[in-house]
Amino acid sequence: MVLRKGNRGQEVKKLQRLLHLYEDGIFGVLTEEAVKNFQKSNGLYADGIVGDKTWSKLEECKSNGIIKSKREIKEIIVHCTATPEGRDYTVDWLRNLHKSQGWSDIGYHYVIYRDGSVHDGRNVNLVGAHCVGHNANSIGVCYVGGCANDGKLTPKDTRTNAQKAALEILLRKLRTLYPKAKIYGHRDFANKACPSFDAKWEYRYI
């Protein structure tokens, strides 16, 4: 099926899912921009129209796990959701929270759940909204947690063993894609505890 700007429906939602976009089923300006960016990044004619070649490449990238951004990535910034230890939160929950604050989408590019599963957030070809002054050339990675379950949201490294393993694997994959990028924690650029541990030091060997 060929899709283009103006189309609506389940096939558009499928496309948006593959592009890691908010799934509203409407092929609008944001979806068209993401399609063109994807096509440019993968050596396809960037017309914003999704035909057989674009569908095929989207499925191929999905099977490989991680899409490389067309942006120049200089920093990989680790965050936490600043939510209480032991509680589960989803990408959809974060997306709704960020959109309620006036953002166009979830701010992070990847979110790691407490069970160690890695979930796509904002399309990596789009500038994130996770670190003021550093969004244009960075990838935002966030793990669920980061605060003690004490009713005060006291900063605490709440990463489960599964999260620690998944975060290291993801960061290694990202460094392979972006060998010139350096790993930081949000706290290296802001007066915050986030991600509640020293990511720059812990991942200095990656």
Secondary structure, DSSP 8 states (H G I E B T S, - for coil): --B-TT-BSHHHHHHHHHTT----SB--HHHHHHHHHHHHHTTS--SS-B-HHHHHHHHHHHHHS----SS---EEEEEE--EETT----HHHHHHHHHHTT-SS-S-SEEE-TTS-EEE-S-TTS--SSSTT-STTEEEEEES-EE-SSSS--B-----HHHHHHHHHHHHHHHHH-TT-EEEEGGGTSSS-TTSS-HHHHTTT-
